Amino acid sequence: MEPIITIDEVIASLDDIILKSQTNNDPLGYFAALYRRVTLKVKEGIENDFFDDGPRMEKLDVIFASRYLDAYFDYQENKPVTDSWKIAFDVSTDYWPIVLQHLLIGMNAHINLDLGIAAAEVSIGKNIEDLKVDFDKINEILSSLVVEVENDLTNIWPTLKKILKFTRKVDNFLIDFSMELARDGAWKFAKEVAAIPNDQLKVLIEQRDQKVAQKALIITNPGFIAGVILGIVRIGERGSVLAKIQELLH
């Protein structure tokens, strides 16, 4: 894949993944559809001076997105990817994960691993603390869209709404992966990456990847009770993969 330089090129690459996923009924398109919405919001924020430093935010967005895009295309070509992304991509062939699980497992890899690395990279030669305000703003966008998507899903698949009404199990399961926790962990990791000597960076990232991969297993194997509940939700999901991707795009 050619290196991506602008946010518009990020959107074009996401469109390619979405089109391919729609054609092949591939659940990997769920995360790409959500990510497209995030990227459009970030682009809108840059254009409307929502961020302290628009050009720096575009650069961060490109570095951040490229980690996902590179992982996606490497996986398609059977090249090695991080453990966190491998787990996220592997579940695309399983029937049982609900749409929300597909989204959460992608977000787990991208926010808990990739975001800290991207934040440190965009801050090379500068004080990373100068990025904190804009870092929090990009997470505001992520948080608002997660809530939006969860509401969309409960409207599209009523089974999810009914089950959430009668049990807190799935809610608690989702709270464990709340955006606030992911954001705080990503910022702490970003500062660790920024401070460590280059010769130790590979080991630090590998250690972090292993921890994030362990979190991914909680999403795919949430325990017996939550697993039964999610299974009921899965059976209640209506429509094809193509239709679900279409819903997530809007």
N, C-alpha and C positions, 0 to 999 in steps of 0.2 A: 504494500500500500504506500502511495506517495505521502510524504509528510504533510500534515495539515497545518495551515498558517492562520486561517481566519475562522471566525465563528460561523460564517455562512458555509464554509467547507465542512465544518462539523455537522451542520444540519443536512447538507447534501449526502454525507456518508451515512447518517442515521436513516435518511430516506431510502438509501440503497438496502440497508439491513431490513427495514420495515417491508419494503416491496418483496424482497426475497422471502421473508418470513410469511407474508400473506400468500405468496405463490405456493410455498411448501407446507402451509399450515404448521409453522414452527413456533412454539411458545417463546422462543428467544425474542420474538418480536414484541412481546409485552413490555419488557424493560426498555427496549429501543423506543417504543411509542411514548412511554413515560418520560424518558430522557429527552426526547424531542421537545416535549412540553416544557421541561426545565430549561433547556437551552434557549427556546424562544423567549421565555420570561427573563433570562439573563440578558439576552440581546436587547430586549425592550428596556431593561433597567439601565444598560449601558447608554442607549440612545436618549433616555430621559434623565441622565445624570443622577441615577439612584445611588451609584457607587462613588466613593471618594476619588477613585482613579480608574476611569473607564478603560483606557488602553491596557493598564495592568490587569484589569478583570478579564478582558478579552484574552489576554495571554494566558491567564490562569485557566480560563474555561477551555482553551485549546489544549493546554498541557494535560489537564484533568481528563477531558474527553478522549484524548489520544490514547491514554492508558486503557480505557475500555475498548476503543475501536481496535487498537493493536491486539488486545487479548482476543477479541471476537474473531478477527480475521486469522490470527495465528491458530486458534482452535479449529477453525474451518479447514486449515491446511495441516492439521495434526502436528503442529509445532508445540513445544512446551509453553504452558502459561502458569501463572501463579496458582497455588492450591485453591485459594479463595474463588478465583474465577472458574477454575476447572469444575468445582462442585456446582457452581451456579449454572454453568453450561451443560453439565452432565444431566441435571434434573429435567432438561427440556424433553428428554425422551421418555420420562415417566408419566403415567396417566394421572396419578393421584394428587400431586401438588395443585392447590387452587391458585388462581391468578395472583392473589395477594402474596402467596409464598414465593412465586416466581419473581415478583417485584422486590420483595424484602431480601431475597438471597442475592439479587443483583446489587441492591443498595448496600448490603453488608460489605461486599467486596469493594465496591466503588468508593463508598464514604469511609469505611473503617481502615482501608488500606491505601487506595489511590489518592484520596483527597489530601492527606497529610504529605505525601510525596510531592504532589503537584504544588502545594502551598510553599514547601521548602524550596522547590526548584525555581519558582517565580521570584523568590526572595534572595536568590544567590547574590552576594555582594552588598546586600542591604540588611537592615534590621527587620527580622520577621515580625516583630511586634507591630510594625507600621501597617501590616496587612490585616490585623485582628478585626477592625471595624468592618471591612469589606468581606472578610471571611465569615463573620456572623451574618452579614446581609445575604450572602449566597445561601446560607443555611436557612434563613427565613423563607426564601423562595422554595427550597426543598421541602421544608416543613409544611408550608401552606399547600403545596401540591400533593403531598402524601395524604393529608386530611381530605382534600378534594377528591382524590382517586378512591380513597376508602368509601367516601359517601357515594361516589359514582357506582362502585361495585355493589354496595348494599341496595342501591336502587335497581341495578340491572339484574342482580341475582337475589331475589327476595329471601331465599333460604338463609343467606348470611345474616340479613337483618333480623330475622325471626330468632335465629340461634343466639345472636349477640344480645337479644332482649332477655332471653331466659338463662343465659350463663355468662359468667365473667371469664371463663377459661381462655377463650380465644382473645378477648380483650387483654388479659394479663400477658398472654403470649406475645401480642403485638407491642404492649408497653415495654417489654424487655428490649425491644429494638427501636425504642422511641428516638426520634431525630435529635432530641436534646443530648441524650447519652452518646449517640454517634458523633455529634458535633464536638462535644467536649473531648472525647477520646481522640478524634481526628486532629484537633488543635494541639493537644499534648504531644501526639506522635509527630506532627509537623515540626514542633520545636526541637524534638529529639533528633529528627533527620537533619535539621538546619545546623545543629550544634556538633554533630558527630564528624570525625575525620573521614575523608573519602574512602580510605582503606578499610574502614569498619562498616561502611554503609550497607554493603551487600548482606552481611550477617544480620544487621538490625532489621532490614526489610524482610529477610527470610523468617526471622523470629516472629515479627509482627504478622506475616502472612499465615503462619501456623496457628496463631491465636485467633485470627479472623476466620480461618477455615473451621476451627472448632465451633465458633459462633454459628457458622453456616449449618453445621450438623444439628444444632438446636432447632433451626427453622425446618429442616427436612425431617427430623425425628423428634417432634415436640412432646413425646410421651403418649401413653395409651389413651387417656381421656381426651386430650386435645386432638390426638390423631383421629379418634372416632368422630369427633365434632367436625373436624376439617374434612373428613371423608364424606360426611352427610352434606356439607356445603358443596363439595366437589360434584356430587351426584346432582345437586340442585342447580349447578351452573348451566345456563342455557346458551345455545349458539355455538358456532364453530370458532376455531382459533382466529380465523380471518375476521369474524364479526366482533370478537373480543378486542382484537388489536384496533379495529375501527373505533370502538367505544373509548378506548384509552387515548386515542389521538385527539379527542375533543373535550 
